[in-house]
């Protein structure tokens, strides 16, 4: 198992945190019991639940919640969720349905656009030869979704099937009681040595480095000479600008100038809210790499919009989705010459460990995207630390941030955490050999690679220094101009891993603890979420 947790998702499908009111832990011999009480936040503030986690001498672990609403509120989802790790892909499993029927099945190998398991009561799989794990879910009807669609490193089992109507009103006095029990049967293997040394080996497998770019700032910030100089030093292949078709032409003209000053080609990503004829003068502009066109009323670009854009802007047209890979996997738009989709590691959870673990899944997404579109120019654009917006919000004005910062801003952007995550993200996408171009973050500010001269608008919440370059800038500087990536294999990829480009090795610590790792014949010491750059051994 990767995680067991209690979720509340409001009418916008935004997960809201719980406030833990109290917690008690009792341990007796080879058993334990944890009791806690929690209250909801935002819309779920009227809901209080008690939780009980018990560990029995035979290894059975049980998680249970029992909660009651003090007054009515609206929910899309409320209850327990279970995550199996993504590395179970392709592994056999036995599904027990609500009526007790047993079905031989398997965790999906290719990313499943639909629910791989439905009408669930229990799921059993082999952990190691001779050892079976069973997770049993009661109190609700559970089903599954392939979380890899959103770059999560897991398969999720959740309660209340998505086919049922939502949102739902939870009435005063309504009780929600659920339990998840995990048990093992068979023979336990001998425990592996916990002090096995960390090691990274560099293989002979190589792939072409994707073309690397960033976004111009979405708020229209005019780049300063210092910012332009710094960005030019990164030797970017392209910059992306997001525009709606009803914005003034001056915004497009400014983006073309900024791209030219940086020494990169421009990729305008146009959300077509009105006519695009006013963009026709840019159709043959050699400073533009290509166009991406998106429909604000559809999750994937349709053939009619592509045809119209071709007629106005010429042949350099791409589409796909401004959302996540799941939309390509479900919508399967007709493949133009260029297909784009975005990525971020926090569609479902924001904790450090989950965000780091999710980076590797981007390689799985890349391989699945190439399978769907074997001949297309594939670009992942943009890649951000937080979601740029909530594509599922039905009342966006009520979809406020869970933190003091705007919901699209992550305080970790200006620190070493974002830099280490970027190394792992770029490693996953580049080593796949399936992606032609990647676009990360923005140029400046809260979502950028450097701070603006005036500094952070909320320095207590986003602790950057005025005019500083963030550690993630140094990552892009280290790979500037690289043409080839070589696959590296870590003995403990959840702790440390490496990106090898040309003759440079970027070793990244994915953990909050210092790590010591052997790379070839050398020993590298890493600070928490630190990066060390070394030359590749001959």
N, C-alpha and C positions, 0 to 999 in steps of 0.2 A: 504494500500500500504506500501511496505517496502522501495522502492527507485525508483526514476526516474532519469535517467542519460544519457549522450551522450557518445558513445563508438567509438573508432577507434581501430580496430585490424588489424595488418599488415599481410603480407603474411605468417608469422609463427603463426598466431592467438595470438600474444602477444598484450595485451592491453597497449596502450601508453597514457601517461597523456596529459592533455590540460594545456596550459598556459593562465590564465585569464588576459586579457589586461586591462579591466576596468569593473566597476560594479556600477550601480545606483539603489537605493531603494526608492520608493515613496509610502507613505501610506496616504490615504484620508478616514477618517471615517471607514466604515466597508469594505473597499476594499484596495488592494495593487497592485503594479506593480514593477517588478524587471527586469532590462535590463542589459545585459552583453555582452562582446565581448571576444572571445577566439581564440587562434591559436593552431594548432596542433604541435606536437613534432615528432622527428625522421622522418619517411617517410611522415607523414601528415603535415610537416611544411608548405607546400604551401596552406593549407586549413585554412580559417578564417571563423568563424560563429558567428552570433549574436543570443542571446537567449532572450526570453521574457517569464516571469512567471507572470500570473495575477490571483488574487483572487477576485471573484465577491461577492456582498452582499448575494446572494443565496447559497453560499458555493462552487460554481463551481470553480475549479482551472484548469488553462490551462498552459501547457508548450510547447513552440514552438522554433524551431531552423531554421535558414536560412543561408546557407553557400555557398561559391563559391571557387573553386580551382583556384589559381593563375597560377599553372603549373601542369603538370601531375604527378601522383603518383599512387601506387598500394595499394589496400585494400582488405581484406577479408570481413570486416564488417565496416560500417560507418553509424551511426545514433543513434536513441533513443532506450533505453531499459527500460522496466518496470518490477519491481519485486513485486509479491504478496507473502505474508508470507507463510512459509511452514505449519503453523498450520491450513491452509485452506484445508489440505488433506482430501479427502472424501466429501467435502462440495459441494452442488449443485451449478451450474452456468448455465448461458445462453450465448451461443456464437452467435454473429452476424457475418456472413461471409461477404466477400467483396461485394457480389451481394445482400446483405440485408437479406438473409435467416437466420432465427433464429433456433438454435439447442439447445435442452435441453441436458446438459452434466454435468460433475462434475470434480473438481480437483482430480487427481489420488490419491488413498489411498496408494497402494503399489508404490514403485518408478518406474516410467514409463521409459523404456529404449528408447522409441521413443518420437516424438513430440505429446503431448497430445491435443494441439489445433493448427489448421492450417487455412490458408486463413482468417486471423482475421481482423475484423474491430473494434469490441467492445466485451467486456466481462463484464457480470453483475453477482454479487453474493450478498447474504444477509450478511450484517455485523452483525447486531443484529436483533431480531424479529421485523419486520415492517420497517426495514431500508435497502435499497438497494444501492449498490455502482456500478457505471458503469465507466469503463475506455474505452475511445474511441481513437483509434490510426489512424492517417491519414498521407498521403504523401508517404507511402510505404505499401507493403504487409507484415504483421507481422505473426509470428507463435511463438510457445512456446517450451520450453524444461524444463524438471524436473531437476532443479538445484541440488536437493538432491543427484543425481548421483555422484556429486563431493563434497559432504558434505556442500554445501551452504544451508542456511535456507530459501529457496525461490523457487518459480516458475518464470521463466524468459520469458518475451515476447519480442522478438527482431525483427528487420526488415531485409529484404532480406532472403527469405527461403533458408535453407541449401541445398536444392535439386538443386539450381541454380549453375552454374559454378563459381568457384573462383580460384585464385584471379582475381580481376577486375581492370582495369585501369580507374582512374578518370581523365578526360581530362580537359585542361585549360578552364575556363569559365563554367564548369559544375556546376549546382546548386543542392543543396540538401536542401529541405524544408519539415519538418515534425512537427507534433503536437500531443500531448497527453493531453486529457481532462478528468478530473475526476469530476463526479457529483453524488449527493446523492438524493434519492427520498424516501419519507415516513416520519416516525416520528423519531426524534432524541430522544434518551433516556436521562434521567437526567445525568448530568456530574458526574462521580465518584469522590470521594474525592481524591485529589492529594497527600494528606499527610498521606495516609493509611500506617501504620507502616510496616516495613519489618519483615518477620517472616519465619523461616525454621522449619518444623516439620519432625521428624524422624519416619518413618513408621515401620511396622513389616515385610515388604517384604525384603527378603535377596536373595543373589546369591553368587556363588563362585567367588573369585577374580581371574581374568585371570593371567596366568604366565607372569611375567614382565621382560623385557629385554631392552638392548640398542644395538646400532650398534657400531662396531669398526670403527675407523676413516677411511674414504674412501681413504685418501691420504697415508695410510700405516704407519702413525705415530706410533713409538714404545713407548708403555706405560712405564712411569717411575715408580720406586718403590712407590712414593707418590701417583701417579694416580691409580696404582693397589690397594693400600691399601684403597683409598677412594671408589673405585668401589666395592671392596670386602665387604665393610661395607653396601652396598645397598642390599646384599643378593639376587642378580639377579638370575633368573631361567636360563637365556640364554643370549648370545650375538650373534649378526648377523654380518657376514662379507660378503661384496659384492665382487665377483670376476668374471672375465671372464675366460673361460676355457683355454685361451692361456697364462695366467699369469704363472710365475715361481712357481713351487711347494713350494719354500721357503716361499712364501706369505701365503700359506695355513698352512704350518708348524708353522709359526709365530702366526697365528690366533689361532691355537689349543693351543699353549703355553699360549697366553694371556688369553684365556677363562679359562684354567685350573688354572692360577694364580689368577684370579678373583674369582674362585669358581663357575663358571657357565658352562653350556653346550654350545657348539658352534652350530650355524645354518649357514652353508655356503649357500649363495644365488648365484648360478652359472648361469651366462648368457653364454649359450653354443654357442661360436663363432667358436669352433673347436672341435676336439675329446676330450673325457673325460677319456680315458683309464688310463692316468697317475694319476688320482685321485683314482683308484681302491684300492691302499694300505690303504686308509682311510675308506673303506667301512664298516669295522667292528669296527672302533675306538670307544670305549665306551665314549670318551669325546665329541662326536658329537651327538646332539639330533636328528636331521634329516636334510635332504637336501631340498632346494628349487631350482628348475630348471626353467629357462626362455629362451624363444627363442627371439633373437634380431630382428627377422623379423616378429614376430607375437605378438599381444597384449595379447593373453592368451596362456598358455602352451598346446600344442597339444598332442594327445594320442601317436603319434610316438616317440616324445621326452621323454615322461614319460616311455614308454616301454623300450627305449634304456637306460635311466638312471637307471631303475630297474635292468637291466642286468649287469650294471657295478658297481653300488653303493649299491645294495641291496634293501630291502623293505622300508627303511626309506626315502621315496621320497614324496615330495609335489610339487605343482605347483600353478596354478591360474594366477595371473598377477603381474608384477612389477609396474603396473600403478594403476589406480583408480578403485573403485567399478563399475563404469559405464561399464568397459570392461567385468567384470563378468556378469553384467546384460544384456549386449548385446550379448556377445560371448557365454555365458553359456557353458563353457568347461565341458567335462565329468569329474565328480567329483572324483579325487583321494582321498586317505584317509586324505590328508591335502590340504587346500585351503588358499592362502594368497592374500592380496591386500593391497595397501598403502593408506594413507590419509594425506591430509594437508588442512588447511582452506583457502588457498589463490590462488586457481585455477583461480578465477575471480576478486577478489578485495582484497585490502591489508589494508584498514583502520581499526583502532582499533575496532570500533563497529561491523563491519561485521565479523571480525575474531573471536571475542568473541561469537557472536550470532551463528556462524556456528558450534561451538563445540557440541551443543546439537543434531545436525543432525546426528552426528556419531552414536548415539543410534538407530536412524531410519535405518541407513545403516546396522548396526549390525543385527537388526531384519529381514531386507529384505535378507541379506546374509544367515541367518539361514533358512529362508523359502526356498531359492534356494538350499541349501545344508544341509538338516536336520541332516545328519549323519556324516558330515565331521568334522575334527579338523580345526577350523577356527582361523586364526591368522591375525591380522592387523599389517603389517610389510612392511616398517617402517612408523612411524608417525612423521612428520616433520612440522616445522612452515612455511617454504617456500617450493614450489615445488623443488625437487631435480634436475629436468631437464624438458625440454619442450617436451612432447611426440608428439606434433603436428607440431614441427618445420620442415619446408621443406628446409630451408637454415640455419642450426644451427649457422654457422659462422657469420650471420647477426643478430642473436638473442641476442643482448647485453642487459645488465641489465638496468633497469630504475633508479637505484640508484648508488651511488659511490661504493657500495659493490657488489660482485658477485651475480648473480640473485638467487642463492640458499641460500644466507645468509640474515638473518634478524637481524637488529641491536637490536631488542627487545629480542633476545635470552638470553642475559646475564642479563636481568632485571626482575623485578617482574611481568611484563606483561606475559612473557612466562610461569612463574610458575602458575599464576592464570589460564591461558588458559589450562595448563596441568591438573590442578585439574578438570576443567569442562570436558575436553576430557576424562579423565580416569573415571570420574563419569558416563558419557553417555555410554561408552562402557561396563564398569563393571556392572552397574545396569541393562543393557539389559539382562544379563544372557545368551548371545548368543555367546560370544567370548571366546576362550580358551587361547589365548596368544596375548600379545601386545608388540611391540618393538618401543621404542621412541628414537629420536634424535641420537647423536653420543656420544662417550666418552669424547672427549676434543675439544677445539677450537671453531671456529665460530658457529658450529652446534651442540655443545656438552653440557655437564652438568657442565663443569669446564674449566677454561682457562689453557693453557699450561704455563710452567715456563717462556718462553720467551715473553709472552704477545701477545696482538693483533697486527697483521701486519698493521692495519689501526686504531690506537687508537682514532682518531678524529671521525671516522665513526662508530666504534664498541668499545664503551667505557668500556672495561673490564680491570681489574687489573691483572698483571701477577700472575699466580698460584691460582687465586681465584676460589672458587666454586660458581656457579650461584645459584640464588634462586630456580631454578627448581631442582637442586640437593637435596635441603632440602625437596622438595615434595616427591621424591623417597625415601629419608631417613626416612621420616615419615611413609610411607606405607611398608617399608621393612619387608618382612616375613608375611604380612597380608594374610589371607586366605578367608575372607568373607567380602562382601560389603552389606550395608543396604541402602535401598532407602530413600532419603531425598527429601522433596517437599518444594520449595521456593515460597513465595507469589509473588515475582518479580524476576524470574530467569534471566532476562536480566540485573539485577543489582547485585544480590548476589545469591550464591548457595553453596551447601556443598557436600563433599564426605565423607561418613562414612565407615571406614574400621575397622573391629574388634571393639576395644573400643576407637578409635580415630575419631574425627570429624575435617576435614579440611574445614574451611569456607573461601570462596574466593570472592573477590570483582571484578566483571566483568566490573566495570565502572571507569572512570577517576576522580571520586569525592569520598570523604570519605563517608562511609556508617555506619549506626548503625542498627544492626539486632538482633532480639530475636531468640535464639536457645534453645528450651525447656524453662527452667526457667531463662536462663542467657542472658545477654546483651553483645554483641560483637561489638567492634568498629574496623573498617577496614580502613586502608589507601587506597588511590587510587591503584587499582590493587593489593591490599595487601592480605595476607593470615594469618589467625590466626588458630592455632591448639589447640584444647581443648579435654579433656577427655569426653567421652560419659557419660551422666547421667545414673545412675542405674535405 
